Amino acid sequence: MSDKLPRMDYRQHRRARRLVHECCNYDEGNCLLLDDGEPCVCAQSISLSLMCRWFRVAVLPLDGELAAALLYRGSRKRCAVCGAAFVPKSNRGKYCPDCAARVRRRKEAERQRKRYHLSTHLGAVKPL
């Protein structure tokens, strides 16, 4: 079973440990799901693999770059603007969600500027 679990390097492990505190089952270092009368240490906070299914489904998507690096290793891409790892929604995805909005606004502004320039300069000579 441990062969199928995604393994983390040290930096990813540190980021995941910070996320563990966001889990609704985390209680001062203990896991409420594993509690059977006596406190049990949260397995995700001490492991270098993604052991906890709840963490994988509910908490890990809070950090999109870490989730892309661990869960979607084969299908992730790098953003053309910032270089962050992300999972594209289609095979043509080129930008992460944060950069996609900025690039779309910039291209729309260029398109409108060009359209305005062509419509207001009626006396301009068309290129041959």
C-alpha positions in Angstrom: 0.0 0.0 0.0 2.8 2.4 0.8 4.2 2.0 -2.8 1.1 3.8 -4.1 1.2 6.8 -1.7 2.8 10.0 -3.0 6.1 10.7 -1.3 7.2 14.2 -0.4 10.6 15.8 -0.2 11.6 18.0 2.8 10.2 21.3 1.5 6.9 19.7 0.5 6.7 18.0 3.9 7.2 21.4 5.7 4.4 23.0 3.5 2.1 20.0 4.3 2.8 20.3 8.0 1.7 23.9 7.9 -1.5 22.8 6.2 -2.2 20.1 8.8 -3.2 22.8 11.2 -6.1 23.8 8.8 -7.6 20.3 9.1 -10.9 20.1 11.0 -9.8 16.8 12.6 -6.5 18.3 14.0 -6.6 19.0 17.8 -3.3 20.2 19.3 -1.2 17.7 17.5 -3.7 14.8 17.7 -6.1 13.4 15.2 -9.8 13.2 16.2 -10.5 10.6 13.5 -7.9 8.2 15.1 -9.0 8.9 18.7 -10.4 5.9 20.3 -10.4 7.1 23.9 -6.8 8.1 24.2 -5.1 10.7 22.1 -3.3 9.6 18.9 -0.7 11.7 17.0 -1.8 13.0 13.6 -0.2 10.6 11.1 0.0 13.2 8.4 2.1 15.5 10.5 4.9 13.0 11.1 4.9 11.1 7.7 6.7 11.9 4.4 3.9 10.4 2.4 0.2 11.3 2.0 -1.3 8.8 4.4 -4.5 10.6 5.5 -7.3 10.4 3.0 -9.2 13.3 4.6 -6.1 15.5 4.3 -5.6 14.5 0.7 -9.3 15.3 -0.3 -10.2 18.3 2.0 -7.0 20.1 3.1 -4.4 19.6 0.4 -6.4 21.5 -2.3 -6.0 24.7 -0.2 -2.4 24.8 -1.5 -2.9 24.3 -5.3 0.8 24.2 -6.2 1.6 21.5 -3.6 -1.5 19.5 -4.6 -0.4 19.6 -8.3 3.1 18.6 -7.3 2.0 15.6 -5.2 -1.2 14.3 -6.8 -1.0 15.1 -10.5 2.7 14.5 -11.2 2.1 13.4 -14.8 -0.5 15.9 -15.8 0.8 19.1 -14.3 2.3 22.0 -16.2 4.4 25.0 -15.5 2.8 28.5 -15.9 4.3 30.5 -18.8 4.3 33.7 -16.7 5.2 32.8 -13.1 6.6 29.3 -13.5 4.3 27.8 -10.8 3.1 24.2 -11.1 -0.6 23.8 -11.9 -3.1 21.3 -13.2 -4.6 22.5 -16.5 -8.3 22.3 -17.1 -7.7 21.4 -20.8 -4.8 20.3 -22.9 -4.3 23.9 -24.1 -3.9 25.4 -20.6 -0.8 27.6 -20.5 -1.3 29.8 -17.4 -2.1 29.1 -13.8 -5.5 30.5 -12.6 -3.9 33.6 -11.0 -1.9 34.6 -14.2 -4.7 33.6 -16.6 -7.0 36.4 -15.5 -4.1 39.0 -15.8 -3.1 37.8 -19.2 -6.7 37.7 -20.4 -7.2 41.3 -19.3 -4.0 42.5 -20.9 -4.8 40.8 -24.3 -8.3 42.2 -24.2 -7.0 45.7 -23.6 -4.5 45.4 -26.5 -7.3 44.1 -28.8 -9.6 47.0 -27.8 -6.8 49.6 -28.3 -6.1 48.2 -31.8 -9.8 48.3 -32.6 -10.2 51.8 -31.4 -7.1 52.9 -33.3 -8.4 51.5 -36.6 -11.9 52.9 -36.1 -10.8 56.5 -35.3 -8.1 56.9 -37.9 -10.3 56.7 -41.0 -7.9 58.7 -43.2 -5.0 56.3 -42.5 -3.6 54.5 -45.5 -4.1 50.8 -45.6 -1.0 48.7 -46.2 -0.7 47.2 -49.6 
